[in-house]
Amino acid sequence: MNRLDAMSILVAVVDAGSLSGAARLLDMPLTTVSRKVAELEAHLKTRLLHRTTRQLSLTEAGISYVAACRRILEEIGEAERAATGEYASPKGELVVTASELFGRLHVVPVVAEFLAHYPEIGISLVLTDRVVHLMDEHADAAVRIGQLPDSTLMATTVGTVRRVVCASPAYLAAHGVPAAPRDVSADVAAHDCITFEVLASMRAWAFGEGKSALSVPVRSRLTVNTAEAAIAAATLGVGLIRVLSYQVADAVRAQSLRIVLDEFESAPLPVSLVHTGQAPLPLKLRAFLDFVTPRLRERIAGIL
């Protein structure tokens, strides 16, 4: 029995919460996962897991053993990274994730510049609008938009973006410019809206903050699932949209869209560069963070 292999599988089982979850995570047959855990328990002559049809939990011996496994596996990983020179010079592979549109507009240009400066580092850039769990999915860093939940992750704020309401000049000429949030209310029915289901509620838009916070039900003439589609429809005069400022920066500069109700905007959303905070930090990741942070700050500051 390869005990290190068995330890890694046991830790994966605990993190996944089930044998089948670990099998999927490791891309390994369920029978192999079950056998490796059983072999480890037989070697130790003690039960590590309580198994029922509904849940899996650690025994008292399992709790202390898994904690030791984590320390051992981490020390081995550190030793391997040191042996390959990862801490001596910036080289190796990084996995970085960001939201799809922000990543394409702002992260890709910075990553391209970074790769030109560090020829021995490769990057796998994952652009997705779902939240990628860094530890579970083996990602090194992420660019996150919005308030961050309490966690053990390390975060550096690189700027803020606004939630903005805008429409095409032609639409505003035909329907009038809303002067207050109540003007876009479905109760008034003076304006058509395009709702974006990923960003906010399809039925109400939030304005202001604190005691002045206000949720306004809107009349949705069109619902889309991407920011690009919402922006395209708005430029064609379909109605008002409420999106993030970076998503319409180019359209506003080109005067194909105009921001309205800016004095009623809710609090800006932070943009953060997030990593797991492992110590010591691999040089490739330190190089990436040091390079990307000031450049993202500069790009975000120039959005709107």
SEVOSE-252805 format. One record per residue (C-alpha): residue in three letters; x, y, z; residue number from 1. Coordinates in steps of 0.2 Angstrom, whole numbers, plus 2048, in hexadecimal, padded with zeros to 3 digits. Example, Ala and Ser with C-alpha at 12.3 -4.5 7.8 and 13.67 -1.06 7.14 Angstrom:
<atoms>
{code->ALA xx->83E yy->7EA zz->827 pos->1}
{code->SER xx->844 yy->7FB zz->824 pos->2}
</atoms>
This chain:
<atoms>
{code->MET xx->800 yy->800 zz->800 pos->1}
{code->ASN xx->806 yy->811 zz->7FB pos->2}
{code->ARG xx->802 yy->81B zz->80B pos->3}
{code->LEU xx->805 yy->82C zz->804 pos->4}
{code->ASP xx->7F8 yy->828 zz->7F6 pos->5}
{code->ALA xx->7EC yy->821 zz->803 pos->6}
{code->MET xx->7EE yy->830 zz->80E pos->7}
{code->SER xx->7EA yy->83C zz->7FF pos->8}
{code->ILE xx->7DB yy->831 zz->7FB pos->9}
{code->LEU xx->7D5 yy->832 zz->80D pos->10}
{code->VAL xx->7D7 yy->845 zz->80E pos->11}
{code->ALA xx->7CD yy->846 zz->7FD pos->12}
{code->VAL xx->7BF yy->83C zz->805 pos->13}
{code->VAL xx->7BE yy->847 zz->814 pos->14}
{code->ASP xx->7BE yy->857 zz->809 pos->15}
{code->ALA xx->7B1 yy->850 zz->7FD pos->16}
{code->GLY xx->7A6 yy->849 zz->80B pos->17}
{code->SER xx->7A4 yy->838 zz->803 pos->18}
{code->LEU xx->7AD yy->82A zz->7FA pos->19}
{code->SER xx->7A4 yy->82E zz->7EA pos->20}
{code->GLY xx->7A8 yy->840 zz->7EB pos->21}
{code->ALA xx->7BA yy->83C zz->7ED pos->22}
{code->ALA xx->7BA yy->830 zz->7DE pos->23}
{code->ARG xx->7B3 yy->83E zz->7D3 pos->24}
{code->LEU xx->7BF yy->84B zz->7DA pos->25}
{code->LEU xx->7CE yy->83F zz->7D7 pos->26}
{code->ASP xx->7C7 yy->837 zz->7C7 pos->27}
{code->MET xx->7C9 yy->826 zz->7CF pos->28}
{code->PRO xx->7BD yy->817 zz->7D0 pos->29}
{code->LEU xx->7B3 yy->817 zz->7DF pos->30}
{code->THR xx->7B8 yy->805 zz->7E3 pos->31}
{code->THR xx->7CB yy->80B zz->7E3 pos->32}
{code->VAL xx->7C7 yy->819 zz->7EF pos->33}
{code->SER xx->7BD yy->80E zz->7FB pos->34}
{code->ARG xx->7CB yy->800 zz->7FA pos->35}
{code->LYS xx->7D9 yy->80D zz->7FE pos->36}
{code->VAL xx->7D0 yy->814 zz->80D pos->37}
{code->ALA xx->7CD yy->802 zz->813 pos->38}
{code->GLU xx->7DF yy->7FD zz->811 pos->39}
{code->LEU xx->7E4 yy->80C zz->81B pos->40}
{code->GLU xx->7D8 yy->808 zz->829 pos->41}
{code->ALA xx->7DF yy->7F6 zz->829 pos->42}
{code->HIS xx->7F1 yy->7FC zz->829 pos->43}
{code->LEU xx->7ED yy->807 zz->838 pos->44}
{code->LYS xx->7E2 yy->7FA zz->840 pos->45}
{code->THR xx->7D5 yy->807 zz->844 pos->46}
{code->ARG xx->7C5 yy->80F zz->83C pos->47}
{code->LEU xx->7C8 yy->820 zz->835 pos->48}
{code->LEU xx->7B6 yy->823 zz->82E pos->49}
{code->HIS xx->7A4 yy->821 zz->834 pos->50}
{code->ARG xx->79B yy->81C zz->824 pos->51}
{code->THR xx->788 yy->81C zz->823 pos->52}
{code->THR xx->77C yy->81D zz->814 pos->53}
{code->ARG xx->77A yy->82F zz->816 pos->54}
{code->GLN xx->78A yy->836 zz->81C pos->55}
{code->LEU xx->79C yy->834 zz->820 pos->56}
{code->SER xx->7A6 yy->83A zz->82F pos->57}
{code->LEU xx->7B7 yy->838 zz->837 pos->58}
{code->THR xx->7B9 yy->82D zz->847 pos->59}
{code->GLU xx->7C3 yy->835 zz->855 pos->60}
{code->ALA xx->7D3 yy->82C zz->84F pos->61}
{code->GLY xx->7CE yy->832 zz->83D pos->62}
{code->ILE xx->7CE yy->844 zz->842 pos->63}
{code->SER xx->7E0 yy->844 zz->849 pos->64}
{code->TYR xx->7E6 yy->839 zz->83B pos->65}
{code->VAL xx->7DF yy->844 zz->82D pos->66}
{code->ALA xx->7E7 yy->853 zz->835 pos->67}
{code->ALA xx->7F7 yy->84A zz->835 pos->68}
{code->CYS xx->7F5 yy->845 zz->823 pos->69}
{code->ARG xx->7F2 yy->857 zz->81D pos->70}
{code->ARG xx->802 yy->85D zz->826 pos->71}
{code->ILE xx->80C yy->84F zz->81E pos->72}
{code->LEU xx->805 yy->851 zz->80D pos->73}
{code->GLU xx->808 yy->864 zz->80E pos->74}
{code->GLU xx->81A yy->862 zz->813 pos->75}
{code->ILE xx->81D yy->856 zz->805 pos->76}
{code->GLY xx->816 yy->862 zz->7F9 pos->77}
{code->GLU xx->821 yy->870 zz->800 pos->78}
{code->ALA xx->830 yy->865 zz->7FF pos->79}
{code->GLU xx->82C yy->861 zz->7EC pos->80}
{code->ARG xx->82A yy->873 zz->7E8 pos->81}
{code->ALA xx->83A yy->877 zz->7F0 pos->82}
{code->ALA xx->843 yy->869 zz->7E7 pos->83}
{code->THR xx->83D yy->86F zz->7D6 pos->84}
{code->GLY xx->843 yy->880 zz->7D9 pos->85}
{code->GLU xx->831 yy->888 zz->7DA pos->86}
{code->TYR xx->837 yy->893 zz->7E9 pos->87}
{code->ALA xx->847 yy->897 zz->7E1 pos->88}
{code->SER xx->841 yy->89E zz->7D0 pos->89}
{code->PRO xx->82F yy->8A2 zz->7CA pos->90}
{code->LYS xx->82A yy->894 zz->7BF pos->91}
{code->GLY xx->81D yy->887 zz->7BE pos->92}
{code->GLU xx->80A yy->887 zz->7BB pos->93}
{code->LEU xx->7FD yy->892 zz->7C2 pos->94}
{code->VAL xx->7EA yy->890 zz->7C2 pos->95}
{code->VAL xx->7E1 yy->8A0 zz->7C2 pos->96}
{code->THR xx->7CE yy->8A3 zz->7C1 pos->97}
{code->ALA xx->7C3 yy->8B3 zz->7BE pos->98}
{code->SER xx->7B1 yy->8B7 zz->7B8 pos->99}
{code->GLU xx->7AF yy->8B5 zz->7A6 pos->100}
{code->LEU xx->7AD yy->8C7 zz->7A0 pos->101}
{code->PHE xx->7B8 yy->8CF zz->7AC pos->102}
{code->GLY xx->7C5 yy->8C2 zz->7A9 pos->103}
{code->ARG xx->7C5 yy->8C5 zz->796 pos->104}
{code->LEU xx->7C5 yy->8D8 zz->797 pos->105}
{code->HIS xx->7D2 yy->8DA zz->7A5 pos->106}
{code->VAL xx->7DA yy->8CA zz->7AB pos->107}
{code->VAL xx->7DF yy->8C3 zz->79B pos->108}
{code->PRO xx->7E9 yy->8D3 zz->796 pos->109}
{code->VAL xx->7F2 yy->8D3 zz->7A7 pos->110}
{code->VAL xx->7F6 yy->8C0 zz->7A5 pos->111}
{code->ALA xx->7FD yy->8C2 zz->794 pos->112}
{code->GLU xx->809 yy->8D0 zz->79A pos->113}
{code->PHE xx->80D yy->8C5 zz->7A9 pos->114}
{code->LEU xx->812 yy->8B6 zz->79E pos->115}
{code->ALA xx->81D yy->8C1 zz->793 pos->116}
{code->HIS xx->827 yy->8C5 zz->7A3 pos->117}
{code->TYR xx->828 yy->8B4 zz->7AA pos->118}
{code->PRO xx->82B yy->8A7 zz->79C pos->119}
{code->GLU xx->82D yy->899 zz->7A8 pos->120}
{code->ILE xx->81B yy->89A zz->7B0 pos->121}
{code->GLY xx->80C yy->893 zz->7A7 pos->122}
{code->ILE xx->7FA yy->898 zz->7AC pos->123}
{code->SER xx->7EA yy->88F zz->7AA pos->124}
{code->LEU xx->7DD yy->89D zz->7AA pos->125}
{code->VAL xx->7CB yy->897 zz->7AE pos->126}
{code->LEU xx->7BE yy->8A4 zz->7AA pos->127}
{code->THR xx->7AD yy->8A0 zz->7B2 pos->128}
{code->ASP xx->79F yy->8A9 zz->7BB pos->129}
{code->ARG xx->79D yy->89C zz->7C8 pos->130}
{code->VAL xx->7A8 yy->89D zz->7D8 pos->131}
{code->VAL xx->7B7 yy->891 zz->7D6 pos->132}
{code->HIS xx->7BC yy->88A zz->7E7 pos->133}
{code->LEU xx->7CF yy->88C zz->7E7 pos->134}
{code->MET xx->7D4 yy->87D zz->7F2 pos->135}
{code->ASP xx->7C7 yy->871 zz->7EB pos->136}
{code->GLU xx->7CB yy->875 zz->7D9 pos->137}
{code->HIS xx->7DE yy->877 zz->7DB pos->138}
{code->ALA xx->7DE yy->88A zz->7D6 pos->139}
{code->ASP xx->7EC yy->895 zz->7DB pos->140}
{code->ALA xx->7E3 yy->8A6 zz->7DA pos->141}
{code->ALA xx->7D3 yy->8AE zz->7D6 pos->142}
{code->VAL xx->7CC yy->8BF zz->7D1 pos->143}
{code->ARG xx->7BB yy->8C1 zz->7DB pos->144}
{code->ILE xx->7AE yy->8CF zz->7D9 pos->145}
{code->GLY xx->7A3 yy->8D2 zz->7E8 pos->146}
{code->GLN xx->7A4 yy->8D1 zz->7FB pos->147}
{code->LEU xx->7AE yy->8C2 zz->800 pos->148}
{code->PRO xx->7A8 yy->8B5 zz->80D pos->149}
{code->ASP xx->7B2 yy->8B2 zz->81D pos->150}
{code->SER xx->7BF yy->8A5 zz->819 pos->151}
{code->THR xx->7D1 yy->8A0 zz->81A pos->152}
{code->LEU xx->7D5 yy->8A7 zz->809 pos->153}
{code->MET xx->7E1 yy->8B6 zz->807 pos->154}
{code->ALA xx->7D9 yy->8C5 zz->7FE pos->155}
{code->THR xx->7E0 yy->8D5 zz->7F7 pos->156}
{code->THR xx->7D4 yy->8E3 zz->7F1 pos->157}
{code->VAL xx->7D9 yy->8E9 zz->7E0 pos->158}
{code->GLY xx->7CA yy->8F5 zz->7DD pos->159}
{code->THR xx->7B7 yy->8F7 zz->7DC pos->160}
{code->VAL xx->7AA yy->8F6 zz->7CF pos->161}
{code->ARG xx->799 yy->8FE zz->7CF pos->162}
{code->ARG xx->788 yy->8F7 zz->7CB pos->163}
{code->VAL xx->781 yy->903 zz->7BE pos->164}
{code->VAL xx->770 yy->906 zz->7B5 pos->165}
{code->CYS xx->772 yy->90B zz->7A3 pos->166}
{code->ALA xx->769 yy->90C zz->792 pos->167}
{code->SER xx->76B yy->911 zz->780 pos->168}
{code->PRO xx->769 yy->924 zz->77C pos->169}
{code->ALA xx->75B yy->91F zz->770 pos->170}
{code->TYR xx->752 yy->915 zz->77E pos->171}
{code->LEU xx->754 yy->924 zz->78A pos->172}
{code->ALA xx->74E yy->930 zz->77C pos->173}
{code->ALA xx->73E yy->926 zz->779 pos->174}
{code->HIS xx->73A yy->922 zz->78C pos->175}
{code->GLY xx->742 yy->930 zz->796 pos->176}
{code->VAL xx->750 yy->92F zz->7A2 pos->177}
{code->PRO xx->74C yy->928 zz->7B3 pos->178}
{code->ALA xx->74F yy->935 zz->7C1 pos->179}
{code->ALA xx->74D yy->929 zz->7D0 pos->180}
{code->PRO xx->74C yy->916 zz->7D3 pos->181}
{code->ARG xx->739 yy->917 zz->7D4 pos->182}
{code->ASP xx->739 yy->91C zz->7C2 pos->183}
{code->VAL xx->73E yy->90A zz->7BD pos->184}
{code->SER xx->732 yy->902 zz->7C8 pos->185}
{code->ALA xx->726 yy->8F5 zz->7C0 pos->186}
{code->ASP xx->718 yy->8FE zz->7CA pos->187}
{code->VAL xx->71B yy->90D zz->7BF pos->188}
{code->ALA xx->71E yy->903 zz->7AF pos->189}
{code->ALA xx->727 yy->912 zz->7A7 pos->190}
{code->HIS xx->736 yy->908 zz->7A2 pos->191}
{code->ASP xx->73B yy->8F7 zz->79B pos->192}
{code->CYS xx->749 yy->8EE zz->7A3 pos->193}
{code->ILE xx->755 yy->8E0 zz->79D pos->194}
{code->THR xx->75A yy->8D5 zz->7AC pos->195}
{code->PHE xx->769 yy->8CB zz->7AE pos->196}
{code->GLU xx->766 yy->8BC zz->7B9 pos->197}
{code->VAL xx->779 yy->8B9 zz->7BE pos->198}
{code->LEU xx->77B yy->8CA zz->7C5 pos->199}
{code->ALA xx->76C yy->8CE zz->7CF pos->200}
{code->SER xx->759 yy->8CA zz->7D2 pos->201}
{code->MET xx->74F yy->8C9 zz->7C2 pos->202}
{code->ARG xx->741 yy->8D1 zz->7CB pos->203}
{code->ALA xx->749 yy->8E0 zz->7D5 pos->204}
{code->TRP xx->757 yy->8EB zz->7D4 pos->205}
{code->ALA xx->760 yy->8F2 zz->7E4 pos->206}
{code->PHE xx->765 yy->904 zz->7E6 pos->207}
{code->GLY xx->76E yy->90E zz->7F3 pos->208}
{code->GLU xx->775 yy->907 zz->803 pos->209}
{code->GLY xx->772 yy->906 zz->816 pos->210}
{code->LYS xx->762 yy->90F zz->81B pos->211}
{code->SER xx->760 yy->916 zz->80A pos->212}
{code->ALA xx->760 yy->904 zz->802 pos->213}
{code->LEU xx->752 yy->901 zz->7F6 pos->214}
{code->SER xx->74C yy->8F2 zz->7EC pos->215}
{code->VAL xx->742 yy->8F7 zz->7DD pos->216}
{code->PRO xx->737 yy->8EA zz->7D3 pos->217}
{code->VAL xx->73B yy->8EC zz->7C1 pos->218}
{code->ARG xx->731 yy->8E7 zz->7B1 pos->219}
{code->SER xx->73C yy->8DB zz->7A7 pos->220}
{code->ARG xx->739 yy->8DB zz->795 pos->221}
{code->LEU xx->748 yy->8D0 zz->792 pos->222}
{code->THR xx->752 yy->8C4 zz->79D pos->223}
{code->VAL xx->763 yy->8BE zz->798 pos->224}
{code->ASN xx->771 yy->8B3 zz->7A0 pos->225}
{code->THR xx->780 yy->8BC zz->79A pos->226}
{code->ALA xx->786 yy->8CE zz->79C pos->227}
{code->GLU xx->78B yy->8CF zz->78A pos->228}
{code->ALA xx->779 yy->8CB zz->785 pos->229}
{code->ALA xx->772 yy->8D8 zz->791 pos->230}
{code->ILE xx->77D yy->8E6 zz->78A pos->231}
{code->ALA xx->77A yy->8E1 zz->778 pos->232}
{code->ALA xx->767 yy->8E3 zz->77B pos->233}
{code->ALA xx->769 yy->8F3 zz->784 pos->234}
{code->THR xx->773 yy->8FB zz->776 pos->235}
{code->LEU xx->765 yy->8F6 zz->76B pos->236}
{code->GLY xx->759 yy->900 zz->775 pos->237}
{code->VAL xx->74F yy->8F1 zz->77D pos->238}
{code->GLY xx->750 yy->8F9 zz->78F pos->239}
{code->LEU xx->75A yy->8FD zz->79E pos->240}
{code->ILE xx->767 yy->8F1 zz->7A5 pos->241}
{code->ARG xx->770 yy->8F0 zz->7B6 pos->242}
{code->VAL xx->781 yy->8E9 zz->7B5 pos->243}
{code->LEU xx->792 yy->8EB zz->7BB pos->244}
{code->SER xx->79C yy->8FB zz->7B6 pos->245}
{code->TYR xx->7AA yy->8F1 zz->7AD pos->246}
{code->GLN xx->79E yy->8E8 zz->7A3 pos->247}
{code->VAL xx->798 yy->8F8 zz->79A pos->248}
{code->ALA xx->7A7 yy->903 zz->79B pos->249}
{code->ASP xx->7AB yy->901 zz->788 pos->250}
{code->ALA xx->798 yy->904 zz->783 pos->251}
{code->VAL xx->797 yy->914 zz->78F pos->252}
{code->ARG xx->7A7 yy->91B zz->787 pos->253}
{code->ALA xx->7A1 yy->918 zz->776 pos->254}
{code->GLN xx->790 yy->921 zz->77B pos->255}
{code->SER xx->786 yy->912 zz->776 pos->256}
{code->LEU xx->780 yy->911 zz->788 pos->257}
{code->ARG xx->77D yy->91E zz->795 pos->258}
{code->ILE xx->77E yy->91C zz->7A8 pos->259}
{code->VAL xx->76E yy->922 zz->7B1 pos->260}
{code->LEU xx->76A yy->922 zz->7C4 pos->261}
{code->ASP xx->77C yy->923 zz->7C9 pos->262}
{code->GLU xx->778 yy->92D zz->7D9 pos->263}
{code->PHE xx->76E yy->91E zz->7DF pos->264}
{code->GLU xx->77A yy->911 zz->7DC pos->265}
{code->SER xx->77D yy->904 zz->7EA pos->266}
{code->ALA xx->78E yy->901 zz->7F2 pos->267}
{code->PRO xx->79C yy->8FC zz->7E6 pos->268}
{code->LEU xx->7A2 yy->8EA zz->7E5 pos->269}
{code->PRO xx->7B4 yy->8E6 zz->7EA pos->270}
{code->VAL xx->7BF yy->8DD zz->7DD pos->271}
{code->SER xx->7CB yy->8D2 zz->7E7 pos->272}
{code->LEU xx->7DA yy->8C7 zz->7E2 pos->273}
{code->VAL xx->7D9 yy->8B7 zz->7EC pos->274}
{code->HIS xx->7E4 yy->8A9 zz->7F1 pos->275}
{code->THR xx->7E5 yy->89B zz->7FE pos->276}
{code->GLY xx->7F4 yy->8A3 zz->808 pos->277}
{code->GLN xx->7FF yy->894 zz->808 pos->278}
{code->ALA xx->80F yy->896 zz->811 pos->279}
{code->PRO xx->81C yy->898 zz->80A pos->280}
{code->LEU xx->814 yy->89F zz->7FB pos->281}
{code->PRO xx->81B yy->898 zz->7EB pos->282}
{code->LEU xx->826 yy->8A4 zz->7E1 pos->283}
{code->LYS xx->81B yy->8A2 zz->7D2 pos->284}
{code->LEU xx->80C yy->8A7 zz->7DB pos->285}
{code->ARG xx->815 yy->8B6 zz->7E4 pos->286}
{code->ALA xx->81B yy->8BC zz->7D3 pos->287}
{code->PHE xx->809 yy->8BB zz->7CC pos->288}
{code->LEU xx->801 yy->8C4 zz->7DB pos->289}
{code->ASP xx->80F yy->8D2 zz->7DB pos->290}
{code->PHE xx->80D yy->8D4 zz->7C8 pos->291}
{code->VAL xx->7FA yy->8D3 zz->7C6 pos->292}
{code->THR xx->7F5 yy->8DE zz->7D5 pos->293}
{code->PRO xx->7FB yy->8EF zz->7D0 pos->294}
{code->ARG xx->7F6 yy->8EC zz->7BE pos->295}
{code->LEU xx->7E4 yy->8E7 zz->7C2 pos->296}
{code->ARG xx->7E2 yy->8F6 zz->7CE pos->297}
{code->GLU xx->7E7 yy->901 zz->7BF pos->298}
{code->ARG xx->7DB yy->8F9 zz->7B3 pos->299}
{code->ILE xx->7CD yy->8FA zz->7C0 pos->300}
{code->ALA xx->7D0 yy->90C zz->7C4 pos->301}
{code->GLY xx->7CE yy->910 zz->7B2 pos->302}
{code->ILE xx->7BD yy->908 zz->7AF pos->303}
{code->LEU xx->7B0 yy->915 zz->7B3 pos->304}
</atoms>
